[in-house]
Amino acid sequence: MTVRPILIAPHPVLKRPAEAVGTVDAEVRQLMDDMLDSMHAANGIGLAAPQVGVLKQVIVVDVAGPDEPANPLCLADPEIVWGSPETVLGEEGCLSLPDQFADVVRSERIRVRFLDRDGGRREMDAGGLLARCIQHEMDHLQGILFVDHLSSLKRNMILRRLAKTRKQLAAAE
């Protein structure tokens, strides 16, 4: 089990676009495994490679509830090929913006094409929390954080709260 440190905003890597992996090899599979370990250790439901400092188009998600068996998904080079015109407003948080939450509008359902852990090309339909999580993590691959979907007033408020929390933690060390 390898838990990688998760970058915290405003780390500059989080604002940079990630590169396609092209093929899934042993290195990409190891990255996926490390990301799943890191995500679970942080009690998250999704993680993108840039959040662990790797600018590759890889995301992992597991939206299984506490009473459900784990169902991790590993997606390399994901691409949304369809998004429903119906949208839904829902609360989001992010491991790179700890303890910060806000409502974000997302497509209710999506179809995503990707390379799976074995390198096979797959297409999958997703709705609800899974669709939201995939869209959120895919934003990270473009250097977009969930706060970038908010008004400047809300975004700045969250970033100020995060900076204040970071200062308090640094002072306590």
N, C-alpha and C positions, 0 to 999 in steps of 0.2 A: 504494500500500500504506500503510494507516494502522494503526499498532500503538498501541492504547490501553493505558495503565497498568492493571495488574490489582491490585485492592484486596486487601490482606492482612488476615486476621483479627487482632484483633477489630474491624475497621472497622464502625461502626454500620450502614452501608447494607446489609451482608451479612446482617443480622438482620431486615430489613424486607421485607414482601411486595411483589411487583411487580404492576403494573397490566396488564390486558389491552390489547393494541394494537387489537383490533377489525378493522382492515383493514391490509393490507401495502401501504404506499406507498413512495415513493422514500427517505424518511427511515429507514424500517424496513429497507429493503434495504441502505442504506449502513451501518446499524448491524450487520446480519448480515455484510457484507463485512469491516468493521473487526474484528468479533469473530473471524472466521475467520483474518484476518491476525494478530491478537493471540494466538489459541490456537496457531497453527502456530509463531509466533516463540518461544513459551514451551514448545514441545514437548509440548503438551497434546493430549488427545483429546476434550475437551468444554469448553464455556464458557457461562455464563449471563450475560445482560445486567447483573444486579446486580453481578457481579464486575468490570465495567468502569464501575461507578457509575451505571448506567441502570436505573431501576426499571420496566422493561417486561418482559412475559412473552415473552422471546425466548431460545432456546438454539441453539447450534451444536455439532455432533458430527462427528468423523471418526475412526473406529476402525481405518482401514486400517493394516496393518503396514508396516514399512519397505520391504518388497519388493513391496508391492501399490500399484496406482494409488490416488490420493486419491479419496475418496468422501464429500465433505462433505454434511451434511444441515443445513438451516436450518429451525427449527420456531418458529412464532409461536403464542401462545396454546395451547400443548400441553395435552392432557388425557388421562390414562390412563383408558381406558374398560373395560379388563379387565387383570387381573393373574393369572397362574397361581397356584394354591394351592401349587405346588411352589416352594420357596425355595432359594437357594444362598448360601453364605458365601463372600465373595471380598474380596481386598485392594483398598482404594481409597486414592487420594491426591487432592489438590486444589491447583490453582494458587493458591488463596487461603490455603492452609496448606502452604507450600513444605516439601518434604522430610519430610513427616509422612504416615504410612500406618497403616491399621488394617483389620481384617476387619469387613465390614458384611453383614448379611443383606438380600437383595433378592429380589423375584419373579424366577423363572427366565425367564419369558416375559411379554411385555406386548403390549397393543394400544394404540396412541396415536393420537389424533385431533388435527390441527393445521392451521394455515395454512402453506402452503409459501412459498418465496421469491417466487412469482408471485401470491400471494394466494389460491390455490386451496385448498379444503378437502380434506384427505387423511386417510386412515386407513392405518396401517402396523402390521404385526406385527414384533416384534423379540425376539431371544433372545440369550443369551450376553453378551458384552462390550457389544454395542450396547444391549441392554435395561438393563444395569447403568448404563451411561453416561447414558442418557436419564433414568432414575430419579434418579440423582445430580444431574444438572443441573436437573431439574424441582424437586427439593428446594430449590435456591437460589432459585427463584421464590417460595417460601413463607418465605424467611428461615431455612432449615434447612441446616446444614452437616453433612457426614458424621459429624463427631465427636458431633453431637447424637443419633446412633443408638447411641452407646457408653455403657458404664457411666460414672458420674460420676468414678470413679477413673481409668479410661483416658482420658476426655475431658480431665480436669485435667492429667494427665501430658503429653499431647500439647500442650496450650495452654501449659504451663510450658516445655516444650522450645522451642516456637516463640518465646515471649517471650525466652528466653535467647539464641536465635539472633539475634533482632532486636537485642538489646542489643549482642551481639558485632559485628554488622555496623555498627551506629551508632558504636561505639567505634573501628572500623577506618577510618571515613570522615574 
